[in-house]
Amino acid sequence: MDKTEVNELRKLFTIEKCQISKIVGCYVNGDKKKLANIDEFFGVLPEEEQHKYFEIFRKTLSGQIGRNLLNMEFNEDAHDRERDFLIRLRDSELKDDALLQEFYDKVIGSYNYIGNYFIILVYQNYDVPSITNDNIEMEDASEEVYRFVLCAICPVELSKPGLEYYELENTFHNSERSYMVGLPDMGFLFPAFTERCEDRDNILLYTKDSKEFDLSFMNYVLNCRIPMPAPVQKNIFNEIITETLEEECDYEVVKNIHEELSTIIETKKEDPTVSENISKNEIKNILENSGVEQARLENFDTRYDAHFENVKSDDNNFNVKNLYPANKVEIKTSNVVIKVDADMMDIIETKMIDGKKCLVIRVDEELIVNGIKVR
């Protein structure tokens, strides 16, 4: 799934467009015991409650693809187990209590969380509107009915103590603490909505923590191919570049590498069918296009593969957006940190001045130091 497809589904979670027929859930305490179950028709809930749930559902479909939102493919042995279980859960429209309890038990047995949490599931039909060549939706020309379940796992924590205003008494009193449902730490959409169609072989996972994944949940509940966390991707990529270039790893080459990554991202924006994942050979091409000599690339494959020997991942590719800075590039020396817009790296260059290596920053307009304009 790409960002456009995710955003299309996010728009469903409003009062005007919502077609959720069923909402179910299980409240679990820190001892992994079920405290309560909910099973309600979503449309009969008070509008204020619906809005609170919409906020949770939209959050479960938020974040950067490849970082917080992960397109995950089922392992082959999952087709007769975890994937088919989720298909049966979806096809039941969340009306089969035995299936629901089995799902809750799977989550409780694998989800690594200390404290109370709330497992929420919703089922919805979406009549996918056709889109013209001018990218205009035709609401009355639906050719696909996309049926899906969305799961959100939310922490439940005590509210903070404080003073509360009592309007009838026109005074303040100490407020009673209550358990509040927070925004999700984890969730998923099944089946995936790939090319605006049902995709049973893939699942879209949401994780609040992009640095470290809950491998137990991914393996036991979903049984999917596990990608590398975004920070791990960036660290490994940086190590590969540093080891490959060695003393030739100068500012100009690094700037060229960033420009190559930027070009790939721009190409993806223009053509959503272009994958954001880049392979070993594509990274080698990036280095060649950035001016790295062929002699430096002779042992590239060996160095590349060696970095994945101890990585708990089923995918040795990188998501280009995890490698290229979204906003600012940080340039550090032993005592100076410079941050510059990612597309403005060319205003900085390295020069030898009086026998010393220096960073030179081109000043095109005004220069301000701690709020003071310097002439």
Beta strands, then each sheet from edge to edge (+ up, - down):
strand 1: 20-28
strand 2: 34-40
strand 3: 69-73
strand 4: 116-131
strand 5: 137-158
strand 6: 163-166
strand 7: 171-174
strand 8: 179-181
strand 9: 186-190
strand 10: 192-194
strand 11: 197-199
strand 12: 202-207
strand 13: 277-278
strand 14: 318-319
strand 15: 328-332
strand 16: 337-341
strand 17: 348-353
strand 18: 356-361
strand 19: 367-369
strand 20: 372-374
sheet 1: 2+ 1- 4+ 5- 8+
sheet 2: 2+ 1- 4+ 5- 9+ 12- 3+
sheet 3: 6+ 7-
sheet 4: 10+ 11-
sheet 5: 13+ 14-
sheet 6: 15+ 16-
sheet 7: 17+ 18-
sheet 8: 19+ 20-
end
